[in-house]
Amino acid sequence: MRALLLAALLAAPAQAAAEVVASAPDGFTLRFSGLSPRPPAEAWAALADWSGWWPDAQTFSGKAANLSFGAEADGELEEEWDGGWASHGEVVLAMPPKLLRRHAAFGALQALSVAGVLEFALAPEGQGTRLTLTCRVGGPASAKLDSLAAPVNALFPEAFARLLAHTPPPPSAEPAQKEP
């Protein structure tokens, strides 16, 4: 796993940056920023295609293809597989193609009494889009979240690098109407 994370960090575009912005027993904030070569509308489409860029290893089922995501208000990031289902949070703000915010206690954090927010800000930059991911997690001081900031921070570089490089699928055409 460590070798995989190192490889992902080395493969990430030079413009990508990650940092633990704040860390305390009752919460932490992480921030990732990088440049996608895609214009904002395409970068938004890539973001909405969650199963296309999220790593298999960071799912409960082991397959990102089991993820479905609605990038609109009240949209859910859900994972469903034979023998299980998980909610990975709900969209609470969608302003395509500028801002997406999800409430979620994702992954192993689901077992703790914490709340999380993932926010993706998209801004035009040159021919591409500057993507900034901010992850905020808060809870009781007894959760000792400061001890989790670095391990959670280590999970995002691969996913974020994949998002920056992801090419969204073309919009699906309307199904052909069958003739009576």
C-alpha positions in Angstrom: 0.0 0.0 0.0 2.8 2.4 0.9 4.6 1.7 -2.4 1.3 2.4 -4.2 0.8 5.7 -2.5 4.4 6.7 -3.3 3.9 5.8 -7.0 0.7 7.8 -7.1 2.5 10.8 -5.5 5.3 10.6 -8.1 2.8 10.2 -10.9 0.7 13.2 -9.9 1.1 16.4 -12.0 3.8 18.8 -10.8 1.1 21.4 -10.2 -0.6 19.3 -7.5 -0.2 20.2 -3.9 -1.5 18.6 -0.7 -1.3 19.7 2.9 -2.8 19.2 6.4 -4.1 22.8 6.9 -5.2 22.2 10.5 -5.2 19.4 13.0 -6.5 19.2 16.6 -8.1 16.5 18.7 -11.6 17.7 17.6 -10.9 18.0 13.9 -8.7 18.4 10.9 -8.7 20.2 7.5 -6.9 18.8 4.5 -6.4 20.7 1.2 -5.4 19.4 -2.2 -5.0 21.6 -5.3 -4.0 20.8 -8.8 -4.5 21.8 -12.5 -6.7 19.7 -14.7 -6.0 20.1 -18.5 -9.8 20.1 -19.0 -12.0 23.2 -19.2 -14.4 23.6 -16.2 -17.4 21.9 -17.8 -15.3 18.8 -18.6 -13.6 18.9 -15.2 -17.0 18.9 -13.6 -18.1 16.0 -15.7 -15.0 14.1 -14.7 -15.7 14.9 -11.0 -19.3 13.6 -11.4 -17.9 10.3 -12.9 -16.8 9.2 -9.5 -16.4 5.5 -10.3 -14.2 6.5 -13.2 -11.4 8.0 -11.1 -11.9 6.8 -7.5 -9.4 4.0 -6.6 -10.8 0.4 -6.3 -8.7 -0.1 -3.1 -10.5 2.8 -1.4 -14.0 1.1 -1.5 -15.6 -1.4 0.8 -16.3 -3.7 -2.2 -12.9 -3.4 -3.8 -14.4 -2.1 -7.0 -15.0 1.6 -7.8 -17.4 0.4 -10.5 -19.8 -0.3 -7.7 -20.0 3.4 -6.9 -22.9 5.6 -8.2 -23.0 9.4 -7.8 -25.5 12.1 -8.3 -23.7 15.5 -8.6 -26.8 17.5 -7.8 -28.4 18.6 -4.5 -29.5 15.6 -2.4 -27.4 13.4 -4.8 -25.8 10.5 -3.0 -22.4 8.8 -3.4 -23.4 5.1 -2.9 -21.7 1.8 -3.2 -23.6 -1.3 -3.8 -22.3 -4.9 -4.2 -23.4 -8.4 -3.7 -23.8 -8.7 0.1 -23.6 -5.0 1.0 -24.4 -1.3 0.5 -22.8 1.9 1.8 -23.6 5.5 1.7 -20.5 7.7 1.3 -22.4 11.0 1.7 -24.9 13.4 0.2 -24.5 16.5 -1.9 -25.5 19.5 0.0 -24.4 22.2 -2.5 -24.0 21.9 -6.3 -23.1 24.9 -8.4 -21.9 23.3 -11.7 -19.2 23.8 -12.9 -17.8 25.8 -9.9 -18.5 24.1 -6.6 -19.6 20.7 -5.2 -20.0 20.1 -1.5 -20.8 16.7 0.2 -21.5 15.9 3.8 -19.9 12.6 4.6 -18.1 10.6 7.3 -16.4 8.5 4.7 -14.6 5.2 4.9 -13.3 4.2 8.4 -14.5 7.5 9.8 -18.1 6.2 9.5 -17.5 4.2 12.7 -16.6 7.3 14.7 -18.9 10.0 16.0 -17.7 12.6 13.5 -18.9 14.7 10.6 -17.0 15.3 7.4 -17.3 17.7 4.5 -15.7 17.2 1.1 -15.7 20.4 -1.0 -14.5 20.6 -4.6 -13.9 24.1 -6.0 -13.3 24.5 -9.7 -11.9 27.7 -11.3 -10.7 28.4 -14.9 -7.0 28.6 -15.2 -5.3 29.0 -18.5 -6.7 26.3 -20.8 -7.6 24.1 -17.9 -9.2 24.1 -14.5 -7.8 24.6 -11.0 -9.4 22.0 -8.8 -9.2 22.5 -5.0 -10.4 19.7 -2.7 -10.9 20.7 0.9 -11.7 17.9 3.4 -13.0 19.0 6.9 -13.7 16.5 9.6 -14.9 17.4 13.1 -16.1 15.6 16.2 -15.5 15.2 19.9 -12.0 15.7 21.2 -12.2 12.1 22.5 -12.0 11.0 18.8 -8.4 12.2 18.7 -8.8 13.3 15.2 -5.3 14.9 15.1 -3.9 11.4 15.1 -6.0 10.6 12.0 -5.2 13.7 9.9 -2.0 12.2 8.4 -3.4 8.8 7.6 -6.5 10.3 6.0 -4.3 12.8 4.1 -2.3 9.8 2.7 -5.5 8.3 1.1 -6.3 11.3 -1.1 -3.2 11.8 -3.4 -3.9 8.8 -5.6 -7.6 9.7 -6.0 -6.9 13.4 -6.6 -4.2 12.7 -9.2 -6.6 10.3 -11.0 -9.3 13.0 -10.9 -7.0 15.6 -12.4 -6.1 13.2 -15.3 -9.6 11.7 -15.8 -11.3 12.2 -19.1 -15.1 12.0 -18.6 -17.1 9.8 -20.8 -19.0 11.6 -23.6 -22.6 12.4 -22.6 -24.8 9.5 -23.4 -27.2 9.8 -26.3 -30.9 9.5 -25.7 -32.0 5.9 -26.3 -33.5 5.4 -29.7 -37.3 5.3 -29.6 -38.7 2.0 -30.6 -41.3 2.1 -33.3 -44.6 0.6 -32.4 
